[in-house]
Amino acid sequence: MIASKFRFFVLLPVVITIIMLAAPVVFVFNSQEQFDYSGSAGFLIFISSLYLLFLVLLIMGELRAKAIVVSLNNDSLEVKNFLGLGRPGSFSYSSLEGYRTSAVPSRGGTYEYLYLIHQGKKIAKISEFYHRNYEELKASLQRMNIKNLGEEQWSFTSEMKELFS
């Protein structure tokens, strides 16, 4: 059995999420007497909306879709999102259509992502950026005769669509 291993900095979104959830509470309790909210309700609603949108994108995009634990067993693979705390999904290798790879650009370089495809849908996103044993996982999938469906062009638009699917 081979299980994915996270790089150290993957825990950063968790720390950021905790800080972002705690910061408004601390701000409101500390500033109730010092800040008059009456003249700035529209501004507060706007800032709160942006804040919530960012928080949802962080949780849905990073923790649900990318910070996943993949375990490769003899006859199946198991996928758990939210850093391995999510509900497990199990898929037999024979039920997989295959995998696609994609080169994802970032400031630090270009990273390869591997998308496992089951019934036309991406069920797992294994990332060279998030997983320190990415090459080992990819080689294991190839040894299990999972079909390489080629390379997929990465786009920001498709990435945003996947966040909410």
SESE-191521 format. One record per residue (C-alpha): x, y, z. Coordinates in steps of 0.001 Angstrom, whole numbers, plus 500000, padded with zeros to 6 digits. Layout:
XYZ/...
***
This chain:
500000500000500000/501247503464499096/499712506571500630/500245510146499580/502424512311501807/501972516038502123/504670518626501897/505068520587505135/503563523857503877/500245522209502944/499149522838506523/499381526564505798/495785526768504439/494552525146507658/496364527719509781/495100530560507560/491528529250507785/491653529082511579/493068532608511767/490453533878509314/487630532319511321/488934533728514607/489954537212513423/486445538687512911/485302537431516305/488298539004518031/487840542231516054/484142542565516931/484640541844520631/487601544213520921/486115547121518988/482449547269520015/482871550401522072/485477552075519862/483852551807516412/480557553301515253/479049550884512705/476044553053511786/477619555063508948/479562552227507348/477060549371507016/477478549127503231/481243549009503507/481079546326506212/478711544217504097/481051544532501100/484153543618503103/482315540761504835/481166539394501462/484712539464500062/485975537857503244/483430535022503067/484106534467499354/487833534165500007/487199531786502907/484913529572500799/487454529490497965/490210528595500407/488233525781501999/486645524444498816/489623524904496540/492527523976498684/491287521686501416/488537519839499537/490033519431496103/493808519573496445/494747518624500005/493664515017499549/495035511747500828/495259508986498233/495969505396499272/496855502878496582/495999499319497628/496374496054495700/493029496247493897/491633499715494621/492423503243495617/490940505310498404/490560509085498270/489888511331501282/489661515106501010/490156517797503685/493684516614504557/492437513041504966/489661513975507393/486879513752504795/484661510826503907/486618508164502019/485768507212498464/486959503851497190/487453503014493506/488633499800491910/491394500263489364/489302498534486708/486540501166487121/488920504037486354/488963505379482823/492509506585483361/494338509750484283/495212513078482697/498093515331483580/498281519081483492/501097521588483917/500016524281486380/502063527488486382/502869529315489604/505336531891490842/507649529148492091/507676527240488818/505438524812486977/503928521856488805/502292518771487383/498824517739488499/497412514273487876/493626513935487579/492111510469488105/489034510003485916/486046507826486890/482818507854484838/483918511017483042/484559512961486257/487739513922488051/487699512060491356/491150513001492593/493706515703491943/497185514528492897/499606517407492846/503354517648492582/502978520872494581/501055519319497513/502372515745497596/506038515091498255/505790511529496885/503990512550493682/506417510719491370/506072507505493399/502256507714493235/502320508365489489/504728505471488870/502514503150490948/499447504088488918/501367503409485710/502473499996487035/498821499169487716/498093499794484041/495944502866484595/495551504394481150/497259507714480436/494587509860478752/497096512531477797/497714516070478863/495006518587479639/495515522302479134/495205524061482509/492953527088482680/491834529296485523/488216529085484316/488096525294484464/489783525380487867/487027527675489197/484300525416487730/485827522391489466/485753524167492827/481990524037492945/481278520752491181/
***
